[in-house]
């Protein structure tokens, strides 16, 4: 019976996830909303398919643990050391600042200070699972803001220990007895375990993994990887430390090992599913009775704590000089409550600092904020980002990268990504000067590290173009990869600086035709030549003489460029364009087929192609 | 298409004085209405991908073909040789049905770095300049072009501005007056096309007989 129950529960979980996640994705909401919705649907307030939510939450927390292990794997100790400032500086500012603000508001609202403090500390925690999940989903992990989200999350993991130690002390009744068991002995144990993990990780893990890998049994390696994480987490939990922190440490210690990729690939699927389970559990755990009882209060508390945290985070983003475009994600991801909040409230309720109703209320508030996060993100993308983007050029770049003095190079390169850099390098190596404009602050920083005098700037701004010397320069290299921006800049340059020869890069035929319509003639499609070069290699590999392959590729180039020129007259008429493209292809095929036939015939005659001379 | 077609080839036109002066002068004349077209090969085909059809079309109407280039390694620059290889095609310029150029004139206008004295048996080039011309003359003969006496500026590196200008002016003056006997007295003494008649077995032929031909030429090479 129990066995059947376990099976049916699994079926419910998996079924809910499999249904809800694709639907959420389809609605553009991201997987996390899907999991949360699935949890609500099958939970006690939905279809009542599953009721024992707390046990599930405990199992599911393991998803967060696995995630932190994997994050640790990505971070070598060296990089972690580099992050120490954002972790301890930014992280503690977020946690303490938010908690202090909320404590103040709580006390002002008439709550007893221990209750306000516990609520503040609990709500100040953010969801590592959602934060890192969204970063991964959006591929932002490597960005500055991604690193800061991780730093704050890590600090919260570390801070969970003192916070949980503090909670019993806040109880009105002297509950010291429960705590005393810890004391020095507890601290020593904790230190011992961390030291054990660090030294064990350094000295023992790699030989052990090598030994296991040599057994050549893939599933045993996977089992070992899981065991490693479970064992670390268990050890940490045994001494009252954060499981996730332990797993993270283990990950960092293995980041330099040769097994990093193998561990990653093995654990990745477990992480995804367990995280999903975690979110389902959170969804199930939302107590709708509490929400229904005080809907107004709930809305006020959720909105209030989100706004307070957002204010602190905005300040932090400002201090850390995060790129403007990344700030909304940073703020939203960390403003929400998180899984540590649940733990804090649970502990506080056990210690008698807050009562059951308050705890349920706060847990529901955190859960709602977690549900709101993935919903707020698309809103931010649509409303907040465009507004920031409009402001970005004036506020963002470090002073030295801003174009403040008129430039006088004969060439201006707009866009210094993959394409513009090659042009720039060629010019530079040829002893020519170019003024380079790039609108991505990070890219500016990156190429400046390589010694390029690149200026931060949006080439679609007339004043900036003038400053760059557009009125005197001779050539304007348009290497901006965004098609719309590229066309806009091209139009601006054509209108205001007609003496400039524009040499443009086109992403595709449509882009080419748009630039052509502006009267620009020197346009290269970005992948044409590289593709032709590959085509040449193929011909050579199939036995063509290298020189013949080269000629064929160059002739094909001529043909395809001529074909686009022909298409130019029919822009907008898709039918005609398709017909032209087809016709062009057929013409070339026919022409070359005829040539091949002639060559075959010519093998019987002898002209210069033979080894003969006259 | 103009009746005078100048095919110019200089791989480093930016460093050139003589060839550039000649090209500029010819273009200026064309701009003033002279029946001249200049095709500068290194500008047209920087990738060495010659548009054979376009070149042959340009040649179709030309009565006087001018080759304008500096002498490099006792011959023409490489792109010009490629042009010759590809444009003077079998079956078009020579071989069966290859009569497209027959009856036209070919005039070589060139410059040499070496002085006139260097092109002497006693000079460092050890041969008279004419000794390097048979490939030109014979190529012309094979396709039925009448090879006019070349116009050469020796010692181009040392030539002063006035000499270069005078050379260019003489060049254009002769282009403008071609083929008037007053400016081209030597034409009177030239046979229509010496050596244009090639015995049947020596020319590339259609398939059936070609086996022997190929065999012969290979033997000659070896």
Boltz contact constraints between the chains, C-beta under 6 A:
constraints:
  - contact:
      token1: [A, 554]
      token2: [B, 47]
      max_distance: 6.0
  - contact:
      token1: [A, 554]
      token2: [B, 49]
      max_distance: 6.0
  - contact:
      token1: [A, 604]
      token2: [B, 207]
      max_distance: 6.0
  - contact:
      token1: [A, 605]
      token2: [B, 206]
      max_distance: 6.0
  - contact:
      token1: [A, 605]
      token2: [B, 207]
      max_distance: 6.0
  - contact:
      token1: [A, 605]
      token2: [B, 210]
      max_distance: 6.0
  - contact:
      token1: [A, 606]
      token2: [B, 204]
      max_distance: 6.0
  - contact:
      token1: [A, 606]
      token2: [B, 210]
      max_distance: 6.0
  - contact:
      token1: [A, 606]
      token2: [B, 213]
      max_distance: 6.0
  - contact:
      token1: [A, 606]
      token2: [B, 214]
      max_distance: 6.0
  - contact:
      token1: [A, 607]
      token2: [B, 90]
      max_distance: 6.0
  - contact:
      token1: [A, 607]
      token2: [B, 95]
      max_distance: 6.0
  - contact:
      token1: [A, 607]
      token2: [B, 204]
      max_distance: 6.0
  - contact:
      token1: [A, 608]
      token2: [B, 85]
      max_distance: 6.0
  - contact:
      token1: [A, 612]
      token2: [B, 217]
      max_distance: 6.0
